[in-house]
Amino acid sequence: MAGSLTATAHTNIQASRERVYSALINPASIKEYMFGATVTTDWNEGSPITWKGEFQGKAYEDKGKILELRPPGRLKYTHFSPLAGAADAPENYHSVTFDLFEEDGGTKVVLTQDNCADEKAREHSEKNWGIMLEGLKKHVESQST
């Protein structure tokens, strides 16, 4: 049975929602903050998205589908990683949602990932997403100067 736990991570970025959203959909920016991943998609709802790269010494090619594009407030896609060891089946995909809110002159980014198999998987996802969001924050804020 699919996991019912949801992983969450968040950060505050001293930049506009537009600037943060742009970094979420710009392949060159994504490569900077998402563990060196090369992202391929046309950024249209319903379109496929792939991430290729190397993580902890292992080559990977993750995939998913764009579910929502609501600039500058929301990006949502499905995500599947063969590195997790599960079969490529619908029940093994996660939905990843980025919600962007204006807060304290900047942007609060809240990321959620559903379908975590168990508490250990949820904690692992939260740790990795937290690292990625810190990279996003550093990248965007370094571009805002």
N, C-alpha and C positions, 0 to 999 in steps of 0.2 A: 504494500500500500504506500502511496505517496506520502511524503512528510508533511506534517501540518504546522511545523515551526517556521517562523519568519525571522530572518536576520535583519538587523538595522544598523546603520552607521550614519553619522552626520558630521558636518563641519560648517564653520562660518568663514566666508571668504570676503575680503574687503575689495569687492568689485561689483558691478551691476549684474543683474540676472542675465541680461543680454550677453555680457562678456563670458560669464560662466557657462551659459547654454552653448555659446559658440565653441567653447573648448570641449564640451561634451560631444559635439558632432564633427569636429575638425580632425581628420585622420593624423595630421602632423602633430597636433596637440595631444591627441590620445596616445600616440607613440611615446611622448615625453613623460606622461604620468601613469600610464597603465602597463607597467612592467615591460615596455618596449614593444607592445603588440602592434602589428600592422592590421588595421581595420579596413574591411572592404564592404561597402554597401552603397546604395544610391540615396539613402535617407528618405525613403518613401514608406508610408505605412503599408504593411503587408510584404515588404521586400525582405530578402535574406540579408543577414549580416554575419561576417566571419571575423575572427580574431586569430592571427597567426603569430607565433613567436616562440620564446623559450622561457620556461618558468622553473626555477630551482633545478636547472640543468637538463630539463626535459623539453623537447620540442612539442608543440601542441598546435592544434587547429580546432578552436571552439566555434560553435555556430548558434544561430538563432534567427529570430524574425522580428522586425520592427513592428511594435504594436501601437504605439502612440507617439506622435510628435506634436507637442503643443508649446512652441516657443513663446516666451522664454521661461515657461513654468514647469513643463513636464516632458520627460523622455522615458519611454518604457519599451522594453524588448524582452524576448525570451532568450535563454542562454543554456547551452549544453556543453559540457566539457568531457571529452573522453578520458582525461586524466583522472576523473573521479572514479573510474572503474565500472560504471553502470552502463547498461545497454542503451543504445541510441533509440529511445522510445519516448513517446509524449509524456509519460508519467515521470521521466527523469529530467525534464526541462524545468528551469526556474524562470520566473518572471522577475526582472530587475527593473525597479522604478526609481528615477531621480525626480524629486520634487524640489523646486527652487522657490524660496520665499524671500521677499525683501525684509531685512531685519537689521537694525542698528546701522543704517547707512551702507550696508553690504548685502550679501546673499547668504541665507542659510540653505545648505544642501542636505536633504534627507534622502537616504538611499534605503530601499527595502528590497529584500530578496526572499521570495516565498519558497515553499517546497523543500525545506531542509529536512533531511532524513531523520536526524536525531539531534540531541543537544550538542554533541561533539561537532557535528557538521555545521550547526548554526554558529557555534563559537569560532570555528575555522573560517567560515564565510565572513563573519563580523570582523575578524582580525584582518583578513586580506582586503576587504572593502575599506576598512579604516586606513590602511596603508595607502591604498589607491586614492582615497579622498584627500589625504594629506599631500600626496603628490600633485593632485589637481589644484589644491589651495596654493601650494608653492608656485606651480606653473602659472596660474592665472594672476596671482599677485605680483609675480616678477614681470609679467607683461603689462601690468597696469601702471607702471611708473612713468 
